[in-house]
Amino acid sequence: MTFEREIKLQVPPGFRLPELGGDGLGAVAREPRRFATTYVDTPDLRIARWGSSLRHRQGEGWTVKLAASEENGLLVRAEHVFAGEDARKVPVAAVDLLRAYVRDAELAPIVRLATLRRTVEVADELGRPLAVVTDDEVSVMDGRRVASRFREVEVELDPAARPEASEGILARLRDAGAGPVDNVPKLLRALGARAAEPPEVVAPALDGDATVRQVVSRALALSVLRLLRHDAGVRLGQDPEEVHQARVATRRLRSDLRTFRDVLEPVWAGALREDLRGLGSELGEVRDAEVLRDRLRGRRLMLAPGDRRALDRLLEGLGRTREEARGRLLASLREPEYSALLDRLIEAARSPGVRSEVGDVPAVSGLRPVPDGSWKHLRTAVEAMERDQSEESLHAARIRAKRVRYTAEALGPVYGKRARAFARAAERLQDVLGEHQDAVVASAWLRAAARGSAPQAFVAGQLLTVEAEAARAARAAWPDAWKALSRKKLRFWT
């Protein structure tokens, strides 16, 4: 995987690339080359509408580009290359990265481009690469006929270059007549408005006039979007945050389906919650191993150098646990049932099973009992926690705090600042209790690990003391977090 950082510019007819060398810059022009590119997508252009692309280019094989973001005016996106000279046979690994968007839909060529590319490589005064400037003349092909043409100048920064390295190059291009930044991918230029349509799921902004159906739909859509957008990252396994975000998505979906159960068709909501259970469990196994690994790894500098080696050996076993869980998760993501679940989630976000008699009722009245019910459940859990201070009661209260927070966030568009303030306070309580639970989980794992070799047992014993102190600190901190949350003025629904 590589990350490309680029800026695309509009250029007028007759534009010519200026001299890009001199004044501290070195420039080398490469021989022009021609190549053919075939883009593949579903008939309804799902991949393009999700901001991604799948292409085959002669001499380069297959490339998947995932949705881009903008940083300092640069278009930034992940690029994954797969070998394959046959433009009719898409590698399975390439499709896997787009499976959340494609699911079981058929893939076929949607557009073919013929490109004449002129390239200039730009370096600084020490010869360090700064950027590659490309001037592409693109023909959109309809069989052997040219259906349309466009031209594009692009400045792609070297991975090691700072964003400001493009400023001097852009200035020279603009002095030569180049127009404004226009970061529209070639695929969208070639396909036109149809490829720029919204994806299958959107989460529109709402206000205080929103209906029950609109609030429920938006809450579900936000989590479905989160799950779909992190699917590729989960498969790649290079960033633990991807699994975390996918797990949060499944948790929130199950929580929202529970929170809004009084306005949802019970059979519909119950079935969907149950379908999400398995996915959430498998994501949880991977995520729990990653959280524990990172937590214990973060304690490494507390140990003497010799003891760190023993910790590393302990973590090797935890790494194997994580890889085994990841293998099970990836196997599930390749099953047809997963694609079918995504289809149901997309439909749920677009048309949730809200009971017909309440769907069009204003949310401010139709959903008013929802936060009150969540709050009462949390208050009951806190009372139990105050009585016995057991690990189980703190864990139960953490789950209730999380549900209260999710409820407030879902109702934020309707109730505004007060709901958001309440959600932030609930998150603080959730974090304190979450730290306690992480310490409890780490302690249990360390006790089991202490049965190993003497050095490992010694290290586990040291870390058990650290985790006991972390749990004690969390127990001491939660009453203040609860006091802040339980202030009456934060109860936005009253």
C-alpha positions in Angstrom: 0.0 0.0 0.0 1.2 3.5 -0.8 -0.4 6.9 -0.1 -0.5 9.4 -2.9 -0.7 13.1 -2.2 -1.6 15.2 -5.2 -3.1 18.4 -6.6 -4.9 18.5 -9.9 -5.1 21.7 -11.9 -7.4 22.8 -14.7 -5.4 23.9 -17.8 -6.7 25.9 -20.8 -6.3 24.7 -24.5 -2.8 25.2 -25.7 -1.2 25.1 -22.3 2.4 23.9 -22.2 4.4 22.8 -19.2 6.8 25.5 -18.2 10.5 25.0 -17.2 10.3 23.6 -13.7 14.1 23.7 -13.0 16.2 26.5 -11.7 16.1 28.7 -8.5 16.9 25.8 -6.3 14.9 23.2 -8.2 16.1 20.4 -10.5 13.8 19.1 -13.2 14.1 16.0 -15.5 11.6 15.4 -18.3 10.9 11.8 -19.1 10.0 10.4 -22.5 6.2 10.7 -23.2 4.3 7.4 -23.0 1.0 6.2 -24.0 -1.1 3.7 -22.1 -4.7 2.3 -21.9 -6.7 2.2 -18.7 -9.9 0.2 -18.0 -12.0 1.0 -15.0 -14.3 -1.7 -13.6 -17.4 -1.1 -11.5 -20.9 -2.4 -10.8 -23.7 -1.3 -13.2 -24.9 1.3 -10.7 -21.3 2.6 -10.2 -21.2 1.7 -6.5 -17.4 1.9 -6.3 -17.2 5.3 -7.9 -20.1 6.7 -5.9 -18.2 5.6 -2.7 -15.3 7.7 -3.8 -13.1 4.7 -4.8 -11.9 3.1 -8.0 -10.8 -0.2 -9.5 -8.7 0.0 -12.6 -6.4 -2.0 -14.9 -3.6 -0.2 -16.7 -1.3 -1.8 -19.3 2.1 -2.6 -17.8 1.0 -1.7 -14.2 -1.6 -4.3 -13.4 -4.6 -3.6 -11.2 -5.0 -0.7 -8.8 -7.5 -0.1 -6.1 -7.8 3.5 -4.8 -9.9 4.0 -1.7 -11.8 7.2 -0.8 -9.7 10.3 -0.7 -9.4 13.0 2.0 -8.0 16.5 1.7 -5.0 17.7 3.8 -3.5 21.2 3.2 -5.2 21.4 -0.2 -3.7 18.0 -1.2 -5.9 15.1 -2.3 -4.7 12.1 -0.1 -5.7 8.5 -0.8 -4.5 5.0 -0.3 -3.4 3.1 -3.4 -3.1 -0.7 -3.5 -1.5 -2.4 -6.6 -2.1 -6.0 -7.6 -0.3 -8.0 -10.3 -2.3 -9.1 -13.3 -2.0 -8.5 -17.1 -5.5 -9.7 -18.0 -7.9 -6.8 -17.9 -10.8 -9.3 -17.9 -9.8 -11.0 -14.7 -9.9 -8.9 -11.5 -7.8 -10.3 -8.7 -9.8 -11.6 -5.7 -7.6 -9.6 -3.3 -8.5 -6.4 -5.2 -12.2 -7.0 -5.0 -11.9 -7.9 -1.3 -10.9 -4.3 -0.5 -14.1 -3.1 -2.2 -16.3 -5.9 -1.0 -18.3 -3.7 1.4 -19.4 -1.6 -1.6 -19.6 -4.3 -4.3 -21.0 -7.1 -2.2 -22.6 -9.6 -4.6 -23.0 -7.3 -7.5 -21.5 -8.1 -10.9 -18.3 -6.2 -12.0 -17.7 -5.2 -15.6 -15.7 -2.5 -17.5 -17.4 0.8 -17.3 -15.0 3.1 -19.2 -11.8 2.9 -21.2 -9.3 5.7 -21.4 -6.3 6.2 -23.7 -3.7 8.6 -22.2 -0.7 10.4 -23.5 1.4 11.3 -20.5 4.3 13.8 -20.2 6.2 13.6 -17.0 8.7 15.9 -15.2 10.4 14.8 -12.0 11.3 17.7 -9.7 14.0 17.6 -7.0 15.5 20.2 -4.5 19.0 21.6 -4.7 20.4 18.5 -3.0 18.8 16.1 -5.4 16.1 14.9 -3.1 12.8 14.1 -4.9 10.0 16.6 -4.3 7.3 15.8 -6.8 6.3 14.3 -10.1 4.4 16.6 -12.5 2.3 14.9 -15.1 0.5 16.4 -18.0 -2.1 13.9 -19.2 -4.1 14.2 -22.5 -6.9 11.7 -22.0 -9.3 10.3 -24.6 -12.5 8.6 -23.4 -13.0 5.7 -25.8 -16.2 4.2 -27.1 -14.9 1.1 -28.8 -12.4 2.5 -31.3 -14.1 5.9 -31.4 -13.0 8.8 -29.2 -16.2 9.9 -27.3 -14.6 12.9 -25.5 -11.3 14.3 -24.4 -9.9 16.2 -21.5 -6.6 17.3 -20.1 -5.2 17.2 -16.6 -2.1 18.5 -14.9 -1.2 16.8 -11.6 1.5 17.5 -9.0 2.1 14.4 -6.9 4.4 15.0 -3.9 7.1 12.5 -3.0 6.2 10.6 0.2 9.1 12.3 2.1 8.3 15.8 0.9 6.5 18.4 3.0 3.1 19.8 1.8 4.7 23.2 1.2 7.1 21.7 -1.3 4.3 22.0 -3.9 4.0 25.8 -3.6 6.9 26.8 -5.8 5.9 24.2 -8.5 2.3 25.4 -8.4 3.3 29.0 -8.7 5.3 28.2 -11.9 2.4 26.3 -13.4 0.0 29.1 -12.7 2.4 31.6 -14.2 2.3 29.5 -17.3 -1.5 29.7 -17.4 -2.7 26.8 -15.4 -6.1 27.4 -13.7 -7.4 26.7 -10.2 -7.1 23.5 -8.2 -9.6 20.9 -9.4 -9.2 17.6 -7.6 -11.7 15.6 -9.6 -10.4 12.1 -10.4 -10.1 11.1 -14.0 -12.8 8.5 -13.6 -15.4 11.1 -12.6 -14.4 13.3 -15.5 -14.9 10.5 -17.9 -18.2 9.2 -16.5 -19.8 12.6 -15.7 -22.6 13.3 -13.3 -23.8 9.7 -12.8 -20.5 8.8 -11.0 -20.8 11.8 -8.7 -24.2 10.8 -7.3 -24.4 10.0 -3.6 -23.5 6.6 -2.4 -26.1 4.1 -1.2 -26.1 5.5 2.4 -26.1 9.1 3.5 -26.6 10.7 6.9 -28.4 14.0 6.2 -28.2 16.9 8.7 -31.4 17.2 10.8 -32.8 19.9 13.0 -35.4 20.2 15.8 -38.3 19.6 13.3 -37.0 16.1 12.4 -39.4 13.1 12.6 -38.9 9.9 14.5 -38.2 8.1 11.3 -35.6 10.6 10.2 -33.7 10.5 13.6 -33.7 6.7 13.6 -32.6 6.6 10.0 -29.7 9.0 10.6 -28.5 7.2 13.7 -28.4 3.9 11.8 -26.8 5.5 8.7 -23.9 7.0 10.6 -22.9 3.5 12.0 -23.5 1.8 8.6 -21.3 4.4 7.0 -18.6 3.8 9.6 -18.7 0.0 9.1 -18.5 0.2 5.3 -15.7 2.8 5.3 -13.5 0.8 7.6 -14.1 -2.6 6.0 -11.1 -2.4 3.8 -8.9 -1.4 6.7 -10.1 -4.3 8.7 -9.1 -6.6 5.9 -5.7 -5.0 5.5 -4.9 -5.3 9.2 -2.3 -2.6 9.2 -4.0 -0.1 11.6 -5.7 -1.3 14.8 -7.9 1.8 14.6 -9.8 0.2 11.6 -10.9 -2.8 13.7 -11.8 -0.4 16.5 -14.0 1.7 14.3 -15.8 -1.3 12.8 -16.4 -2.7 16.2 -17.8 0.7 17.4 -20.1 0.7 14.4 -21.6 -2.7 15.2 -21.9 -1.8 18.9 -23.7 1.4 18.1 -26.0 -0.3 15.7 -27.0 -2.9 18.3 -27.3 -0.2 20.9 -29.5 2.1 18.7 -31.8 -0.8 17.7 -32.2 -1.4 21.5 -32.6 2.2 22.4 -35.3 2.9 19.8 -37.0 -0.5 20.3 -40.3 1.1 21.4 -40.7 2.8 18.0 -39.4 -0.1 15.9 -41.1 -3.2 14.5 -39.9 -5.7 17.2 -39.3 -8.6 14.9 -37.4 -6.5 12.4 -35.2 -4.9 15.1 -34.6 -8.1 17.0 -33.5 -10.0 13.9 -31.1 -7.3 12.9 -29.6 -7.1 16.4 -29.1 -10.8 16.4 -27.5 -10.8 12.9 -25.0 -8.2 14.2 -24.1 -10.2 17.3 -21.7 -12.6 15.5 -19.9 -9.9 13.6 -19.5 -7.8 16.8 -18.1 -10.8 18.7 -15.5 -11.6 16.0 -14.4 -7.9 15.8 -14.3 -7.8 19.6 -12.0 -10.8 19.8 -9.4 -9.1 17.6 -9.9 -5.7 19.2 -9.6 -7.0 22.7 -6.3 -8.7 21.9 -5.1 -5.4 20.3 -6.1 -3.3 23.3 -4.4 -5.6 25.8 -1.3 -5.9 23.6 -1.0 -2.1 23.3 -1.7 -1.6 27.0 1.0 -3.9 28.2 3.4 -2.7 25.5 2.9 0.8 26.9 4.1 -0.5 30.3 7.4 -1.7 28.8 9.5 1.3 29.9 8.5 0.8 33.5 10.5 -2.5 33.5 14.2 -3.1 33.8 15.9 -3.9 30.4 16.1 -7.6 31.2 12.5 -7.8 32.2 11.4 -6.1 29.0 12.6 -9.2 27.1 10.4 -11.4 29.2 7.5 -9.1 28.5 8.2 -9.3 24.8 7.9 -13.1 25.0 4.6 -12.7 26.8 3.4 -10.5 24.1 4.3 -13.0 21.4 1.7 -15.3 22.8 -0.9 -12.5 22.8 0.1 -11.7 19.2 -0.7 -15.3 18.2 -4.1 -15.0 19.9 -4.8 -11.9 17.9 -3.7 -13.5 14.6 -5.9 -16.5 15.3 -8.9 -14.2 16.0 -8.1 -12.2 12.9 -8.1 -15.3 10.8 -11.6 -16.2 12.0 -12.8 -12.7 11.3 -11.4 -12.6 7.8 -12.9 -15.9 7.0 -16.3 -14.6 8.1 -15.9 -11.4 6.0 -15.5 -13.6 2.9 -18.7 -15.5 3.5 -21.9 -14.7 1.5 -23.7 -14.1 4.8 -21.6 -11.0 5.5 -22.5 -9.4 2.2 -26.1 -10.2 2.8 -25.8 -8.6 6.3 -24.4 -5.4 4.7 -27.3 -5.4 2.2 -29.8 -5.5 5.1 -27.9 -2.8 7.0 -27.9 -0.5 4.0 -31.6 -1.0 3.6 -32.1 -0.5 7.3 -30.3 2.9 7.1 -32.4 3.9 4.1 -35.7 2.6 5.3 -35.7 1.6 9.0 -38.5 -0.6 10.4 -40.2 2.2 12.3 -43.8 1.6 13.3 -46.1 3.4 10.8 -48.1 5.1 13.5 -45.1 7.0 14.9 -42.8 7.4 11.9 -43.9 10.9 11.0 -44.4 12.1 14.6 -41.9 14.9 15.5 -39.0 13.3 17.3 -39.0 15.9 20.1 -42.2 14.4 21.3 -42.2 10.9 19.8 -38.8 10.0 21.2 -39.0 11.9 24.5 -39.3 8.7 26.6 -36.1 7.2 25.0 -33.4 9.2 27.0 -35.5 9.0 30.2 -35.5 5.2 30.0 -31.7 5.1 29.3 -31.0 7.4 32.2 -33.1 5.4 34.6 -31.2 2.2 33.7 -27.9 4.0 34.2 -29.0 5.4 37.6 -30.0 2.0 38.7 -26.6 0.6 37.7 -24.8 3.4 39.5 -26.8 2.7 42.7 -25.7 -1.0 42.5 -22.1 0.1 41.9 -22.3 2.4 45.0 -23.5 -0.5 47.1 -20.9 -3.2 46.3 -18.1 -1.7 44.2 -17.7 -5.1 42.6 -15.9 -5.5 39.2 -19.2 -6.8 37.8 -21.2 -3.7 38.9 -18.6 -1.3 37.5 -18.6 -3.1 34.2 -22.4 -3.0 34.1 -22.4 0.7 34.8 -19.9 1.3 32.0 -22.2 -0.4 29.5 -25.2 1.7 30.7 -23.1 4.9 30.5 -22.2 4.0 26.9 -25.8 3.5 26.0 -26.8 6.8 27.5 -24.0 8.5 25.6 -25.1 6.9 22.3 -28.7 7.9 22.9 -27.7 11.5 23.5 -25.6 11.6 20.4 -28.4 10.1 18.3 -30.8 12.8 19.6 -28.2 15.6 19.3 -29.6 16.9 16.0 -33.0 17.4 17.7 -32.0 18.7 21.1 -28.8 20.6 20.1 -26.1 21.8 22.5 -27.6 20.3 25.7 -27.7 16.8 24.3 -24.1 17.2 23.1 -22.9 18.4 26.5 -24.7 15.5 28.2 -23.0 13.1 25.7 -19.6 14.4 26.6 -20.2 14.0 30.3 -21.4 10.5 29.7 -18.3 9.7 27.7 -16.1 10.9 30.6 -17.9 8.4 32.9 -17.6 5.7 30.3 -13.9 6.3 29.9 -13.2 6.2 33.6 -15.2 2.9 34.0 -13.6 1.6 30.8 -10.1 2.2 32.3 -11.2 0.1 35.3 -12.5 -2.7 33.0 -9.2 -2.7 30.9 -7.2 -3.0 34.2 -9.4 -5.9 35.3 -9.0 -7.7 31.9 -5.2 -7.1 31.9 -4.9 -8.4 35.4 -6.8 -11.6 34.6 -4.6 -12.2 31.6 -1.4 -11.5 33.6 -2.5 -14.0 36.3 -2.8 -16.7 33.6 0.5 -15.6 32.0 2.3 -15.9 35.4 2.1 -19.7 35.1 4.8 -19.6 32.5 8.6 -19.4 33.0 10.1 -17.7 36.1 11.1 -14.5 34.3 7.7 -14.2 32.7 6.0 -14.8 36.1 8.2 -12.1 37.6 7.2 -9.6 35.0 3.5 -10.5 35.2 3.7 -9.9 38.9 5.2 -6.5 38.5 2.6 -5.5 35.9 -0.2 -6.9 38.1 0.8 -4.3 40.7 0.6 -1.6 38.1 -2.9 -2.7 36.9 -4.1 -2.9 40.5 -3.1 0.7 40.9 -4.9 1.7 37.7 -8.0 0.0 38.8 -7.8 1.7 42.2 -7.4 5.1 40.5 -10.5 4.5 38.3 -12.5 3.5 41.3 -11.5 6.7 43.0 -12.3 8.8 39.9 -15.7 7.6 38.9 -17.8 9.3 41.6 -16.6 12.7 40.3 -17.5 11.8 36.7 -20.9 10.6 37.8 -21.5 13.8 39.8 -20.7 15.8 36.7 -23.1 13.8 34.6 -25.9 13.7 37.1 -26.3 17.4 37.2 -30.0 18.1 36.5 -29.2 20.9 34.1 -27.6 18.4 31.7 -30.8 16.4 31.3 -31.7 17.8 27.9 -35.0 15.9 27.5 -36.7 17.3 30.7 
